[in-house]
Protein backbone atom coordinates (compact mmCIF):
# COMPACT_ATOMS: atom_id res chain seq x y z
CA UNK A 1 0.00 0.00 0.00
CA UNK A 2 2.85 2.43 -0.24
CA UNK A 3 6.50 3.66 -1.92
CA UNK A 4 9.43 6.28 -1.86
CA UNK A 5 9.87 9.82 -3.06
CA UNK A 6 11.74 9.04 -6.25
CA UNK A 7 10.09 10.06 -9.49
CA UNK A 8 6.72 11.04 -8.11
CA UNK A 9 6.63 14.83 -7.72
CA UNK A 10 6.05 15.91 -11.29
CA UNK A 11 2.53 14.63 -11.64
CA UNK A 12 0.69 16.53 -8.97
CA UNK A 13 1.97 20.08 -8.95
CA UNK A 14 -1.57 21.41 -8.91
CA UNK A 15 -2.42 19.37 -5.83
CA UNK A 16 0.79 20.32 -4.09
CA UNK A 17 0.22 24.02 -4.70
CA UNK A 18 -3.37 23.91 -3.49
CA UNK A 19 -2.51 21.94 -0.36
CA UNK A 20 0.46 24.07 0.55
CA UNK A 21 -1.64 27.19 0.19
CA UNK A 22 -3.83 25.83 2.97
CA UNK A 23 -1.02 24.94 5.37
CA UNK A 24 -0.59 27.47 8.17
CA UNK A 25 2.88 28.94 8.56
CA UNK A 26 2.66 29.21 12.35
CA UNK A 27 2.47 26.13 14.57
CA UNK A 28 0.31 26.92 17.61
CA UNK A 29 1.78 26.72 21.08
CA UNK A 30 0.92 23.76 23.27
CA UNK A 31 -2.62 24.38 24.60
CA UNK A 32 -3.39 24.11 28.30
CA UNK A 33 -6.56 22.01 28.03
CA UNK A 34 -9.66 21.88 25.88
CA UNK A 35 -13.42 22.02 26.00
CA UNK A 36 -15.47 19.80 23.73
CA UNK A 37 -15.42 21.59 20.35
CA UNK A 38 -18.70 23.21 19.36
CA UNK A 39 -18.65 21.37 16.03
CA UNK A 40 -18.97 17.97 17.74
CA UNK A 41 -22.25 16.37 18.76
CA UNK A 42 -22.34 13.23 20.92
CA UNK A 43 -25.02 11.06 19.31
CA UNK A 44 -24.80 7.78 21.24
CA UNK A 45 -22.82 5.90 23.90
CA UNK A 46 -22.49 2.11 24.00
CA UNK A 47 -21.41 0.01 26.98
CA UNK A 48 -20.99 -3.75 27.22
CA UNK A 49 -18.64 -3.56 24.24
CA UNK A 50 -16.89 -6.67 22.93
CA UNK A 51 -13.13 -7.24 22.75
CA UNK A 52 -12.36 -5.67 26.09
CA UNK A 53 -13.21 -2.02 25.42
CA UNK A 54 -14.81 -0.03 28.23
CA UNK A 55 -17.26 1.90 26.03
CA UNK A 56 -17.74 3.45 22.60
CA UNK A 57 -19.18 6.86 21.65
CA UNK A 58 -20.45 8.05 18.28
CA UNK A 59 -19.90 11.67 17.33
CA UNK A 60 -21.02 13.86 14.45
CA UNK A 61 -18.73 16.61 13.22
CA UNK A 62 -21.11 19.29 11.91
CA UNK A 63 -18.40 21.26 10.07
CA UNK A 64 -19.62 22.03 6.53
CA UNK A 65 -17.44 20.11 4.11
CA UNK A 66 -17.86 16.57 5.32
CA UNK A 67 -19.73 14.50 2.75
CA UNK A 68 -21.31 11.16 2.07
CA UNK A 69 -18.56 9.15 0.41
CA UNK A 70 -19.28 6.45 -2.14
CA UNK A 71 -19.18 2.79 -1.16
CA UNK A 72 -18.69 -0.30 -3.36
CA UNK A 73 -22.14 -1.08 -4.78
CA UNK A 74 -21.86 -4.79 -3.93
CA UNK A 75 -21.63 -4.05 -0.19
CA UNK A 76 -18.05 -5.19 0.39
CA UNK A 77 -17.16 -1.88 2.06
CA UNK A 78 -20.21 -1.68 4.34
CA UNK A 79 -19.87 -1.44 8.10
CA UNK A 80 -20.26 -4.80 9.83
CA UNK A 81 -20.07 -6.54 13.19
CA UNK A 82 -20.58 -4.40 16.26
CA UNK A 83 -19.50 -1.32 14.28
CA UNK A 84 -22.81 -1.52 12.44
CA UNK A 85 -24.58 -1.14 15.78
CA UNK A 86 -22.32 1.73 16.81
CA UNK A 87 -23.11 3.58 13.57
CA UNK A 88 -26.82 3.30 14.35
CA UNK A 89 -27.47 0.35 12.03
CA UNK A 90 -26.35 2.37 8.98
CA UNK A 91 -24.21 0.21 6.69
CA UNK A 92 -22.79 3.16 4.74
CA UNK A 93 -22.44 5.97 7.28
CA UNK A 94 -21.90 9.64 6.54
CA UNK A 95 -18.19 10.48 6.72
CA UNK A 96 -18.78 13.26 9.25
CA UNK A 97 -19.53 10.55 11.82
CA UNK A 98 -16.82 8.70 13.74
CA UNK A 99 -16.44 6.45 16.76
CA UNK A 100 -14.31 7.06 19.85
CA UNK A 101 -13.37 3.86 21.69
CA UNK A 102 -12.20 4.03 25.32
CA UNK A 103 -10.12 1.24 26.85
CA UNK A 104 -10.25 0.09 30.47
CA UNK A 105 -8.39 2.58 32.63
CA UNK A 106 -9.02 5.42 30.17
CA UNK A 107 -9.54 7.80 33.11
CA UNK A 108 -7.42 6.11 35.79
CA UNK A 109 -4.19 5.07 34.10
CA UNK A 110 -0.98 6.31 35.68
CA UNK A 111 0.67 7.66 32.54
CA UNK A 112 0.06 11.38 32.13
CA UNK A 113 -0.16 11.53 28.32
CA UNK A 114 -3.06 9.54 26.84
CA UNK A 115 -2.73 7.55 23.61
CA UNK A 116 -4.95 7.63 20.50
CA UNK A 117 -4.78 4.62 18.14
CA UNK A 118 -5.61 5.18 14.45
CA UNK A 119 -6.32 2.04 12.39
CA UNK A 120 -5.57 1.35 8.73
CA UNK A 121 -7.37 0.50 5.50
CA UNK A 122 -10.36 -1.84 5.37
CA UNK A 123 -10.04 -2.25 9.13
CA UNK A 124 -11.60 -1.16 12.41
CA UNK A 125 -10.49 -0.50 16.01
CA UNK A 126 -11.57 -3.96 17.14
CA UNK A 127 -9.54 -6.12 14.75
CA UNK A 128 -6.65 -3.67 14.59
CA UNK A 129 -6.07 -3.04 18.28
CA UNK A 130 -8.15 -5.37 20.49
CA UNK A 131 -8.83 -8.72 18.78
CA UNK A 132 -6.58 -9.48 15.79
CA UNK A 133 -8.48 -12.71 15.21
CA UNK A 134 -11.91 -11.08 14.94
CA UNK A 135 -12.07 -11.44 11.15
CA UNK A 136 -11.24 -15.14 11.25
CA UNK A 137 -8.41 -17.23 9.86
CA UNK A 138 -5.33 -15.36 8.62
CA UNK A 139 -6.97 -12.02 9.45
CA UNK A 140 -3.97 -11.14 11.59
CA UNK A 141 -1.45 -12.04 8.89
CA UNK A 142 -0.48 -15.34 10.50
CA UNK A 143 -1.74 -18.93 10.67
CA UNK A 144 -2.91 -18.44 14.25
CA UNK A 145 -4.35 -15.17 15.57
CA UNK A 146 -4.32 -13.86 19.14
CA UNK A 147 -7.43 -12.38 20.73
CA UNK A 148 -5.73 -9.35 22.29
CA UNK A 149 -3.61 -6.57 20.81
CA UNK A 150 -1.89 -3.26 21.43
CA UNK A 151 -4.90 -1.86 23.29
CA UNK A 152 -4.71 -4.47 26.06
CA UNK A 153 -0.92 -4.31 26.16
CA UNK A 154 -0.80 -0.54 26.69
CA UNK A 155 -3.85 -0.41 28.96
CA UNK A 156 -2.31 -3.09 31.16
CA UNK A 157 0.79 -0.93 31.56
CA UNK A 158 -1.21 2.02 32.83
CA UNK A 159 -1.64 3.97 29.60
CA UNK A 160 -4.93 5.76 29.05
CA UNK A 161 -5.87 4.38 25.64
CA UNK A 162 -8.42 5.49 23.04
CA UNK A 163 -9.05 4.60 19.40
CA UNK A 164 -10.86 6.34 16.56
CA UNK A 165 -13.13 4.45 14.17
CA UNK A 166 -13.98 5.86 10.74
CA UNK A 167 -17.27 5.65 8.84
CA UNK A 168 -15.60 4.72 5.55
CA UNK A 169 -13.07 1.88 5.60
CA UNK A 170 -11.12 3.29 2.65
CA UNK A 171 -12.08 6.93 3.03
CA UNK A 172 -10.50 10.28 2.23
CA UNK A 173 -7.50 10.77 4.52
CA UNK A 174 -8.05 14.54 4.61
CA UNK A 175 -11.52 14.15 6.12
CA UNK A 176 -10.28 11.43 8.45
CA UNK A 177 -7.40 13.69 9.52
CA UNK A 178 -9.98 16.21 10.72
CA UNK A 179 -11.54 13.46 12.83
CA UNK A 180 -8.15 12.52 14.27
CA UNK A 181 -8.00 16.14 15.43
CA UNK A 182 -11.56 15.82 16.78
CA UNK A 183 -10.63 12.69 18.74
CA UNK A 184 -7.54 14.39 20.20
CA UNK A 185 -9.66 17.37 21.27
CA UNK A 186 -12.24 15.08 22.90
CA UNK A 187 -9.57 13.19 24.83
CA UNK A 188 -8.06 16.44 26.04
CA UNK A 189 -11.48 17.67 27.18
CA UNK A 190 -12.27 14.41 28.99
CA UNK A 191 -8.97 14.24 30.83
CA UNK A 192 -7.94 17.90 31.09
CA UNK A 193 -4.56 17.31 29.44
CA UNK A 194 -2.72 19.55 26.96
CA UNK A 195 -1.46 16.87 24.57
CA UNK A 196 -2.04 13.33 23.30
CA UNK A 197 0.29 10.75 21.75
CA UNK A 198 -0.95 9.32 18.43
CA UNK A 199 -0.18 5.90 16.94
CA UNK A 200 -1.07 5.42 13.25
CA UNK A 201 -0.91 1.98 11.66
CA UNK A 202 -0.67 1.57 7.87
CA UNK A 203 -3.22 3.92 6.22
CA UNK A 204 -3.86 5.37 9.68
CA UNK A 205 -0.44 7.00 9.43
CA UNK A 206 -1.76 9.11 6.56
CA UNK A 207 -4.61 10.70 8.50
CA UNK A 208 -2.54 11.12 11.66
CA UNK A 209 0.35 12.72 9.78
CA UNK A 210 -1.98 14.88 7.71
CA UNK A 211 -3.48 16.25 10.91
CA UNK A 212 -0.21 17.27 12.56
CA UNK A 213 1.11 18.64 9.25
CA UNK A 214 -2.02 20.77 8.65
CA UNK A 215 -2.53 19.08 5.28
CA UNK A 216 -6.27 19.54 5.04
CA UNK A 217 -9.25 20.23 2.81
CA UNK A 218 -10.06 23.88 2.07
CA UNK A 219 -12.75 23.89 4.75
CA UNK A 220 -10.66 22.07 7.35
CA UNK A 221 -9.06 23.20 10.59
CA UNK A 222 -5.25 23.38 10.97
CA UNK A 223 -3.22 21.48 13.53
CA UNK A 224 -3.96 22.67 17.07
CA UNK A 225 -0.55 21.94 18.61
CA UNK A 226 -1.98 19.15 20.77
CA UNK A 227 0.10 16.08 19.80
CA UNK A 228 3.27 15.26 21.74
CA UNK A 229 4.46 12.17 19.85
CA UNK A 230 3.50 10.55 16.53
CA UNK A 231 4.30 6.85 16.09
CA UNK A 232 3.82 5.15 12.72
CA UNK A 233 3.53 1.36 12.30
CA UNK A 234 4.21 0.15 8.77
CA UNK A 235 3.09 3.56 7.57
CA UNK A 236 3.42 4.61 3.91
CA UNK A 237 5.69 7.51 4.78
CA UNK A 238 7.27 7.14 1.35
CA UNK A 239 4.15 5.87 -0.43
CA UNK A 240 3.49 2.47 -2.03
CA UNK A 241 2.94 0.93 -5.46
CA UNK A 242 2.18 -2.69 -4.57
CA UNK A 243 -1.16 -2.94 -6.48
CA UNK A 244 0.44 -1.73 -9.71
CA UNK A 245 3.65 -3.74 -9.39
CA UNK A 246 1.77 -6.98 -8.66
CA UNK A 247 -1.48 -6.17 -10.43
CA UNK A 248 -2.46 -9.59 -11.76
CA UNK A 249 -2.15 -11.33 -8.39
CA UNK A 250 -3.72 -8.37 -6.63
CA UNK A 251 -6.75 -8.34 -8.96
CA UNK A 252 -7.72 -11.94 -8.30
CA UNK A 253 -8.53 -11.01 -4.71
CA UNK A 254 -10.79 -8.15 -5.90
CA UNK A 255 -12.44 -8.95 -9.24
CA UNK A 256 -15.78 -10.70 -8.59
CA UNK A 257 -15.64 -12.65 -11.86
CA UNK A 258 -12.35 -14.15 -10.60
CA UNK A 259 -13.90 -14.97 -7.21
CA UNK A 260 -12.50 -11.89 -5.46
CA UNK A 261 -14.32 -10.05 -2.69
CA UNK A 262 -11.68 -7.96 -0.90
CA UNK A 263 -12.57 -4.29 -0.31
CA UNK A 264 -9.65 -2.71 -2.15
CA UNK A 265 -9.04 -0.84 -5.43
CA UNK A 266 -7.74 -2.40 -8.63
CA UNK A 267 -5.08 -1.01 -10.99
CA UNK A 268 -7.32 -2.06 -13.89
CA UNK A 269 -10.61 -0.87 -15.32
CA UNK A 270 -11.23 -4.01 -17.35
CA UNK A 271 -10.09 -7.58 -16.93
CA UNK A 272 -10.69 -11.03 -18.41
CA UNK A 273 -11.59 -13.68 -15.84
CA UNK A 274 -12.26 -17.22 -16.99
CA UNK A 275 -12.93 -16.03 -20.52
CA UNK A 276 -15.19 -13.10 -19.63
CA UNK A 277 -13.98 -9.54 -20.22
CA UNK A 278 -15.69 -7.19 -17.75
CA UNK A 279 -15.41 -3.57 -16.62
CA UNK A 280 -15.48 -2.43 -12.98
CA UNK A 281 -14.93 1.34 -12.79
CA UNK A 282 -16.09 1.29 -9.17
CA UNK A 283 -12.79 -0.42 -8.24
CA UNK A 284 -10.63 2.28 -9.81
CA UNK A 285 -7.96 4.17 -7.85
CA UNK A 286 -8.87 7.40 -9.65
CA UNK A 287 -12.34 8.90 -10.22
CA UNK A 288 -13.84 6.98 -13.16
CA UNK A 289 -17.31 6.94 -14.76
CA UNK A 290 -18.85 8.70 -11.78
CA UNK A 291 -17.22 6.43 -9.20
CA UNK A 292 -14.69 7.48 -6.57
CA UNK A 293 -14.81 4.75 -3.94
CA UNK A 294 -11.16 4.56 -2.86
CA UNK A 295 -9.76 8.09 -2.39
CA UNK A 296 -7.75 7.05 0.65
CA UNK A 297 -5.81 4.49 -1.34
CA UNK A 298 -4.71 6.72 -4.21
CA UNK A 299 -3.56 9.27 -1.64
CA UNK A 300 -0.90 6.74 -0.56
CA UNK A 301 0.52 6.04 -4.02
CA UNK A 302 4.10 6.69 -5.06
CA UNK A 303 6.38 5.08 -7.61
CA UNK A 304 9.14 2.66 -6.66
CA UNK A 305 9.89 1.31 -10.13
CA UNK A 306 13.16 3.24 -10.38
CA UNK A 307 14.30 1.68 -7.10
CA UNK A 308 13.01 -1.90 -7.13
CA UNK A 309 11.63 -2.33 -10.65
CA UNK A 310 8.36 -4.12 -11.40
CA UNK A 311 7.37 -7.75 -10.90
CA UNK A 312 7.80 -9.01 -14.46
CA UNK A 313 6.36 -12.42 -13.59
CA UNK A 314 2.90 -10.83 -13.50
CA UNK A 315 0.61 -11.02 -16.52
CA UNK A 316 0.40 -7.63 -18.33
CA UNK A 317 3.04 -6.24 -15.98
CA UNK A 318 4.07 -3.36 -18.25
CA UNK A 319 0.62 -2.02 -19.12
CA UNK A 320 -0.57 -2.49 -15.55
CA UNK A 321 2.12 -0.18 -14.19
CA UNK A 322 2.49 2.29 -17.03
CA UNK A 323 -1.02 2.16 -18.50
CA UNK A 324 -2.59 0.72 -21.63
CA UNK A 325 -4.31 -2.34 -23.04
CA UNK A 326 -2.66 -5.63 -22.17
CA UNK A 327 -3.56 -9.15 -23.19
CA UNK A 328 -6.12 -9.57 -20.41
CA UNK A 329 -6.36 -6.18 -18.70
CA UNK A 330 -6.71 -2.47 -19.36
CA UNK A 331 -5.90 0.45 -17.08
CA UNK A 332 -4.52 3.98 -16.95
CA UNK A 333 -1.38 3.18 -14.95
CA UNK A 334 0.01 4.39 -11.65
CA UNK A 335 1.03 7.88 -12.73
CA UNK A 336 -2.54 8.77 -13.70
CA UNK A 337 -3.71 7.71 -10.24
CA UNK A 338 -0.92 9.71 -8.57
CA UNK A 339 -1.86 12.74 -10.63
CA UNK A 340 -5.47 12.32 -9.45
CA UNK A 341 -4.49 13.00 -5.86
CA UNK A 342 -1.57 11.33 -4.09
CA UNK A 343 -0.69 13.06 -0.80
CA UNK A 344 2.84 11.72 -0.40
CA UNK A 345 4.50 14.74 -2.04
CA UNK A 346 2.34 17.32 -0.24
CA UNK A 347 3.00 15.64 3.12
CA UNK A 348 6.74 15.67 2.49
CA UNK A 349 6.60 19.33 1.52
CA UNK A 350 4.39 20.38 4.45
CA UNK A 351 6.53 18.54 6.98
CA UNK A 352 5.79 17.34 10.49
CA UNK A 353 6.33 20.19 12.97
CA UNK A 354 9.51 20.03 15.03
CA UNK A 355 7.37 20.07 18.17
CA UNK A 356 5.95 16.61 17.27
CA UNK A 357 8.57 13.98 18.04
CA UNK A 358 8.03 11.24 15.44
CA UNK A 359 8.91 7.55 15.58
CA UNK A 360 8.80 5.12 12.67
CA UNK A 361 8.40 1.33 12.97
CA UNK A 362 8.75 -1.13 10.09
CA UNK A 363 8.14 -4.84 9.75
CA UNK A 364 10.82 -6.93 8.06
CA UNK A 365 9.07 -10.16 7.11
CA UNK A 366 7.13 -10.44 3.80
CA UNK A 367 5.03 -13.27 5.17
CA UNK A 368 1.41 -12.08 5.28
CA UNK A 369 -0.63 -15.26 5.03
CA UNK A 370 -3.22 -15.35 2.24
CA UNK A 371 -1.83 -12.66 -0.09
CA UNK A 372 0.89 -12.31 -2.72
CA UNK A 373 3.64 -10.63 -0.73
CA UNK A 374 5.82 -7.74 -1.89
CA UNK A 375 9.03 -9.38 -3.11
CA UNK A 376 11.00 -6.69 -4.99
CA UNK A 377 12.88 -5.43 -1.95
CA UNK A 378 12.92 -5.60 1.86
CA UNK A 379 9.30 -5.24 3.03
CA UNK A 380 6.66 -6.30 5.51
CA UNK A 381 4.74 -7.99 2.70
CA UNK A 382 2.99 -4.81 1.59
CA UNK A 383 5.12 -1.77 2.48
CA UNK A 384 8.81 -1.45 1.69
CA UNK A 385 11.00 -1.05 4.77
CA UNK A 386 12.51 2.02 3.09
CA UNK A 387 9.05 3.57 2.83
CA UNK A 388 7.98 2.79 6.38
CA UNK A 389 11.24 4.34 7.65
CA UNK A 390 11.28 7.30 5.23
CA UNK A 391 11.90 10.41 7.35
CA UNK A 392 11.48 12.95 4.54
CA UNK A 393 9.75 16.04 5.91
CA UNK A 394 9.94 14.93 9.55
CA UNK A 395 11.69 17.64 11.55
CA UNK A 396 12.23 15.72 14.80
CA UNK A 397 12.84 11.98 14.47
CA UNK A 398 12.61 10.40 17.90
CA UNK A 399 13.61 6.97 16.66
CA UNK A 400 13.25 4.28 14.01
CA UNK A 401 13.09 0.52 14.43
CA UNK A 402 12.78 -2.61 12.33
CA UNK A 403 10.85 -5.55 13.76
CA UNK A 404 12.57 -8.17 11.65
CA UNK A 405 10.14 -11.03 12.28
CA UNK A 406 6.86 -9.10 11.91
CA UNK A 407 4.80 -8.67 8.75
CA UNK A 408 2.44 -5.81 7.95
CA UNK A 409 -0.56 -7.31 9.78
CA UNK A 410 1.44 -8.34 12.84
CA UNK A 411 2.70 -4.88 13.74
CA UNK A 412 -0.31 -4.15 15.98
CA UNK A 413 0.06 -7.24 18.16
CA UNK A 414 3.54 -8.74 17.78
CA UNK A 415 5.31 -8.74 21.15
CA UNK A 416 8.45 -7.00 19.91
CA UNK A 417 6.33 -4.37 18.17
CA UNK A 418 4.14 -3.60 21.17
CA UNK A 419 7.21 -3.42 23.42
CA UNK A 420 8.85 -0.92 21.06
CA UNK A 421 5.74 1.25 20.98
CA UNK A 422 5.51 1.26 24.77
CA UNK A 423 9.18 2.18 25.02
CA UNK A 424 8.68 5.15 22.70
CA UNK A 425 5.58 6.31 24.57
CA UNK A 426 7.24 6.15 27.97
Secondary structure, 3 states (H helix, E strand, C coil): CCCCCCCCCHHHHHHHHHHHHHCCCCCCCCCCCCCCCCCEEEEEEECCCCCCEEEEEEEEECCCCCCCCCCCCCCCCCCCHHHHHHCCCCCCCCCCEEEEEEECCCCCCCCCCEEEEECCCCCCHHHHHHCCCCCCCCCCCCCCCCCCCHHHHHHHCCCCEEEEEECCCCCCHHHHHHHHHHHHHHHHHHHCCCCEEEEEECCHHHHHHHHHCCCCCCCCCCCCCCEEEEEEECCCCCCECHHHHCHHHHHHCCCHHHCCCCCCCECCCEEEECCEEEECHHHECCCECCECCCHHHHCCECCCHHHHCCCCCCCCHHHHHHCEECCCEEECCHHHHHHCCCCHHHHHHHCECCCCEEEEEEECCCCCCCCCCCCCCCECCCCEHHHHCCCCCECCEEEEEEECCCCHHHCCCCHHHHHHHHHHHC
